[in-house]
Amino acid sequence: MTDELLTWVLEALDDMKARDVTVLDVRGKTSVTDYMVVASGTSDRHVHALASQVVEKVAEHRIKPLGVEGEHSRDWVLVDLGDVIVHLMLPDTREFYQLEKLWQMDAENTATV
């Protein structure tokens, strides 16, 4: 089920032209989630549209997010789907927080799609 969920998230992001999509496999590094997906939007509207598309895509499969944070933020929206957490950010915010660097313990478990 987790792999299907990840596939649906990636499809939604691809449909909305998310940029620099990275999948972080954090199994064994945290018990909070299995995968983190980090992607950039071109504007605050794009970031919010990406989040909405992810929520809509998983809803087609009867999955509700555990939470959506940052809906009123201009630069970062987080969609918590349990086994997959999606971080959608403006490029400057992404560069500042460097989540990939924080969670990337080894390059083997990271993929850019």
One Martini backbone bead per residue (centre of mass of N, CA, C, O) as a GRO file, in nm:
protein
  113
    1MET     BB    1   0.055   0.063  -0.019
    2THR     BB    2   0.293   0.263  -0.006
    3ASP     BB    3   0.374   0.248  -0.306
    4GLU     BB    4   0.105   0.354  -0.414
    5LEU     BB    5   0.106   0.622  -0.268
    6LEU     BB    6   0.365   0.726  -0.396
    7THR     BB    7   0.264   0.713  -0.687
    8TRP     BB    8   0.028   0.914  -0.654
    9VAL     BB    9   0.197   1.153  -0.571
   10LEU     BB   10   0.380   1.163  -0.824
   11GLU     BB   11   0.151   1.203  -1.024
   12ALA     BB   12   0.043   1.470  -0.912
   13LEU     BB   13   0.309   1.628  -0.948
   14ASP     BB   14   0.335   1.583  -1.251
   15ASP     BB   15   0.063   1.709  -1.341
   16MET     BB   16   0.169   2.000  -1.192
   17LYS     BB   17   0.478   2.055  -1.240
   18ALA     BB   18   0.685   1.978  -1.053
   19ARG     BB   19   0.994   2.047  -0.898
   20ASP     BB   20   1.241   1.867  -0.789
   21VAL     BB   21   1.180   1.566  -0.725
   22THR     BB   22   1.212   1.400  -0.403
   23VAL     BB   23   1.298   1.081  -0.263
   24LEU     BB   24   1.287   0.973   0.078
   25ASP     BB   25   1.425   0.705   0.250
   26VAL     BB   26   1.332   0.665   0.611
   27ARG     BB   27   1.373   0.391   0.674
   28GLY     BB   28   1.531   0.349   0.989
   29LYS     BB   29   1.530   0.675   1.082
   30THR     BB   30   1.210   0.662   1.127
   31SER     BB   31   0.869   0.624   1.264
   32VAL     BB   32   0.683   0.835   1.110
   33THR     BB   33   0.798   0.733   0.820
   34ASP     BB   34   0.902   0.619   0.496
   35TYR     BB   35   0.842   0.885   0.320
   36MET     BB   36   0.987   1.166   0.151
   37VAL     BB   37   0.859   1.445  -0.026
   38VAL     BB   38   1.029   1.678  -0.240
   39ALA     BB   39   0.906   1.998  -0.369
   40SER     BB   40   0.866   2.243  -0.622
   41GLY     BB   41   0.749   2.567  -0.675
   42THR     BB   42   0.700   2.876  -0.858
   43SER     BB   43   0.475   2.949  -0.642
   44ASP     BB   44   0.243   2.983  -0.407
   45ARG     BB   45   0.015   2.875  -0.587
   46HIS     BB   46   0.161   2.618  -0.677
   47VAL     BB   47   0.203   2.490  -0.402
   48HIS     BB   48  -0.106   2.473  -0.338
   49ALA     BB   49  -0.183   2.306  -0.590
   50LEU     BB   50  -0.013   2.062  -0.524
   51ALA     BB   51  -0.152   1.990  -0.259
   52SER     BB   52  -0.437   1.957  -0.376
   53GLN     BB   53  -0.365   1.730  -0.575
   54VAL     BB   54  -0.275   1.524  -0.370
   55VAL     BB   55  -0.539   1.508  -0.212
   56GLU     BB   56  -0.718   1.428  -0.454
   57LYS     BB   57  -0.571   1.172  -0.545
   58VAL     BB   58  -0.602   1.008  -0.273
   59ALA     BB   59  -0.915   1.034  -0.261
   60GLU     BB   60  -0.968   0.835  -0.499
   61HIS     BB   61  -0.850   0.607  -0.268
   62ARG     BB   62  -0.961   0.673   0.022
   63ILE     BB   63  -0.758   0.904   0.123
   64LYS     BB   64  -0.662   1.078   0.413
   65PRO     BB   65  -0.517   1.311   0.560
   66LEU     BB   66  -0.377   1.379   0.867
   67GLY     BB   67  -0.247   1.648   0.736
   68VAL     BB   68  -0.233   2.013   0.677
   69GLU     BB   69   0.037   2.233   0.642
   70GLY     BB   70   0.047   2.572   0.536
   71GLU     BB   71  -0.209   2.692   0.384
   72HIS     BB   72  -0.118   3.006   0.482
   73SER     BB   73   0.134   2.987   0.343
   74ARG     BB   74   0.384   3.090   0.102
   75ASP     BB   75   0.636   2.841   0.110
   76TRP     BB   76   0.489   2.589   0.284
   77VAL     BB   77   0.368   2.252   0.236
   78LEU     BB   78   0.219   1.989   0.431
   79VAL     BB   79   0.159   1.635   0.362
   80ASP     BB   80   0.003   1.392   0.568
   81LEU     BB   81   0.003   1.024   0.487
   82GLY     BB   82   0.204   0.883   0.685
   83ASP     BB   83   0.401   0.700   0.485
   84VAL     BB   84   0.371   0.993   0.348
   85ILE     BB   85   0.560   1.293   0.315
   86VAL     BB   86   0.484   1.625   0.191
   87HIS     BB   87   0.703   1.873   0.053
   88LEU     BB   88   0.613   2.211  -0.035
   89MET     BB   89   0.823   2.451  -0.211
   90LEU     BB   90   1.009   2.703  -0.239
   91PRO     BB   91   1.327   2.732  -0.340
   92ASP     BB   92   1.435   2.910  -0.103
   93THR     BB   93   1.324   2.733   0.125
   94ARG     BB   94   1.463   2.473   0.044
   95GLU     BB   95   1.752   2.581   0.067
   96PHE     BB   96   1.742   2.664   0.366
   97TYR     BB   97   1.650   2.371   0.492
   98GLN     BB   98   1.762   2.108   0.362
   99LEU     BB   99   1.616   1.820   0.386
  100GLU     BB  100   1.790   1.628   0.224
  101LYS     BB  101   2.044   1.663   0.398
  102LEU     BB  102   1.921   1.582   0.670
  103TRP     BB  103   1.809   1.281   0.558
  104GLN     BB  104   2.080   1.213   0.408
  105MET     BB  105   2.283   0.944   0.477
  106ASP     BB  106   2.247   0.807   0.185
  107ALA     BB  107   2.235   0.787  -0.163
  108GLU     BB  108   2.078   0.511  -0.208
  109ASN     BB  109   1.792   0.639  -0.067
  110THR     BB  110   1.792   0.841  -0.318
  111ALA     BB  111   1.553   1.007  -0.542
  112THR     BB  112   1.517   1.146  -0.861
  113VAL     BB  113   1.212   1.247  -1.067
   0.00000   0.00000   0.00000
